Amino acid sequence: MSEPAPVHPDAAVEARKQAARAWFEALRDRLCAAFEALEDRLDHPRTAHLAPGRFERRPWRRPGGGGGVMGLMREGRVFEKVGVNVSTVWGRFEPDFAGRVRGAGEDPRFWASGISLVAHPRNPHVPPAHLNTRHIVTTEAWFGGGADLNPIVPDDAETAAFHARLAEACQVWGPEAYPRFKAWADDYFYIPHRGEARGVGGIFYDELVADPERGFAFTRAVGEAFLEVYPRLVAAKMERPWSEEERAHQLMRRGRYVEFNLVYDRGTRFGLETGGNPDAVLMSLPPLVAWP
Amino acid sequence: MSEPAPVHPDAAVEARKQAARAWFEALRDRLCAAFEALEDRLDHPRTAHLAPGRFERRPWRRPGGGGGVMGLMREGRVFEKVGVNVSTVWGRFEPDFAGRVRGAGEDPRFWASGISLVAHPRNPHVPPAHLNTRHIVTTEAWFGGGADLNPIVPDDAETAAFHARLAEACQVWGPEAYPRFKAWADDYFYIPHRGEARGVGGIFYDELVADPERGFAFTRAVGEAFLEVYPRLVAAKMERPWSEEERAHQLMRRGRYVEFNLVYDRGTRFGLETGGNPDAVLMSLPPLVAWP
């Protein structure tokens, strides 16, 4: 580590930083275990020749301070590719960037920790999904994040189950949280040049500065919700048969996901423009994609 | 057509517009014929089950004026996908855009005609290639364009042959043209987040306003050069065998092409941001791509 992470003068902020980091890392372990359990459990004629998928973990250092661990499962039975990154980084924002980050205009020092996950199942009936939550500390402190479902073949009952579980988690923030954060996701996860949503939505939230302790509790609830609902939705459909036509449609729909991420996604573009590790930034891209 | 193309007060400019349009359309026909001839000629055990590829043409109209024809060959023997677009469009630039276009700051009317081609061969030994040339008329008139080669497996002799033929075409513009336009391509066809070139380069040029008649002659020479050299390079390697490892490497390298086009390519981003037909704008994307 190039320098120790700055210690915030407020002990409560400092304690929450360490607790958030520990939470993200523990959530990563639990998500990886849940996905590997699905890999062990699947019995499908199309993937019987494959070994159950396992995560490989690759640590990386950020030159300016901190680092993370990329977790990647490839060529599993259930999951064709899953990327799970955890990172905790700190340093100083560049002057032109600091002015655009909350609380960093006067003092460019920052600390940030988070988890991001993107899962691309092999079976076209099983929906891809994305989860990303983070804690950011400048002169202010807040949580942000989001989760969304990107089915190849949308299914109303599945969409409703995903949203219901996220709505339950949103109660931790407050009664107005779900409609607000769902609308935010609908606005964010949209592909203007296609005139279509990238999936069936979920929630998106950021800069919950008013009450970071409650923001942390809410972020934990989002993590718990995703950990419970997504493996359940995967298990419900992972044994279905699929056709070559369905596979072709899946590869085409994955193209929309790539278009969104490379053209619009703020995190991806920020990572590429600021010299992030391209393999980590682009770990979310699907394993195989078609533009027929 | 929503309104007739504006007629330029200078008859020589008007005559050149019509000649340029006719040239681009004739070049499209000759390129398609050359590619279809390669499809007929190939004898390769891996693609013997496929019919020789043929172009389908789909005309489209631009709401603001003009339109074009998308030409697409899919699932050929030699070419897994080739897109060839010709278009001739006119109208008025939006005020915020007009200020950024040469000669349109005072009068936002424009006329533009061009051809763009991207070829993605099936055989990993055969290099993908790109050609794009255009004539633009505002209160000024100029030609611009470029061509580059994107081999999966770079080959010094092949690269030298491609560059030599373009260098010969550059003589029509002048003795300093090839080094200048080669350097411009090296600068443009670069992927900053990967720290690597997208291919082995070629030429790139724009705003040749000093002498549009010579710009047209040069643009014709670039088209003739591409028409002669690229089919020759394809024919030289299209009968080679390839391995699954080479195919996997090809799909991964195609990912770099997608990253360049969606993140950096000005024409692609302009097309997506200004509400162009996304299928035409993204016709350059490879048919099948991997991010393993």
Chai-1 contact restraints between the chains, C-beta under 6 A:
chainA,res_idxA,chainB,res_idxB,connection_type,confidence,min_distance_angstrom,max_distance_angstrom,comment,restraint_id
A,H193,B,L272,contact,1.0,0.0,6.0,A-B,restraint_1
A,H193,B,P278,contact,1.0,0.0,6.0,A-B,restraint_2
A,R194,B,P278,contact,1.0,0.0,6.0,A-B,restraint_3
A,L262,B,L262,contact,1.0,0.0,6.0,A-B,restraint_4
A,L262,B,V263,contact,1.0,0.0,6.0,A-B,restraint_5
A,V263,B,L262,contact,1.0,0.0,6.0,A-B,restraint_6
A,L272,B,H193,contact,1.0,0.0,6.0,A-B,restraint_7
A,P278,B,H193,contact,1.0,0.0,6.0,A-B,restraint_8
A,P278,B,R194,contact,1.0,0.0,6.0,A-B,restraint_9
A,L285,B,W291,contact,1.0,0.0,6.0,A-B,restraint_10
A,P287,B,P292,contact,1.0,0.0,6.0,A-B,restraint_11
A,L288,B,A290,contact,1.0,0.0,6.0,A-B,restraint_12
A,V289,B,V289,contact,1.0,0.0,6.0,A-B,restraint_13
A,A290,B,L288,contact,1.0,0.0,6.0,A-B,restraint_14
A,W291,B,L285,contact,1.0,0.0,6.0,A-B,restraint_15
A,P292,B,P287,contact,1.0,0.0,6.0,A-B,restraint_16
